[in-house]
Structure formats: C-alpha cells, structure tokens
Amino acid sequence: MAGKFELYTDESGMHRFRLKASNGAVVVVGDAHETKEQLLKNIESLRKLAPYAEVREAAAAQG
C-alpha cells in the first residue's frame, strides 16, 4: 500500500496536509495555505519534484 496525503483544516482555519507512510506514520506536515486550491497546487509540486530531490546532510550547528 502506498502512502497518502491527508488534507485537513487546522484550528486557525488554514488548510494543511500530512503525508503518511503506508504504516500510518506521519512523515511530512505541510505549511498552512489560505485556500484548498493553494494546498493542492503545493502537493502537486511536491509530487513532481520529489523524484529529483537530492539528499544532503545539513551542516552541523556551531555554538
């Protein structure tokens, strides 16, 4: 079974998504969008870009 995008409205009325793995674990939570249309466009962008996304390690924070 593939993962799924779960759409929801947060407590402030903004539209968001959670990307869940096939086991139900949340792997990504999307930014807030004012409209569902904006949210769906964001999801489509992710679907298109993900196959080409690089995996990079972040630089260690210096303190």
GIBELFEN-V103697 format. One line per field, one symbol per residue. phi: phi as a letter, one per 40 degrees, with the letter a starting at -180 (. if undefined). psi: psi as a letter, one per 40 degrees, with the letter a starting at -180 (. if undefined). burial: 1 if it has 9 or more other C-alpha atoms within 8 Angstrom, else 0. A space follows every 50 residues. Layout:
phi=???
psi=???
burial=???
This chain:
phi=.ccacbcabcccgccabbcbcccgccbabcccbcbccccccccccccccd cbccbbcccccbb
psi=hiiihhiihieeeihiihhhideehhdhhiiiididdddddddddddddd dehihihiihhh.
burial=00100000100001111111110001001000100001100000000000 0000000000000
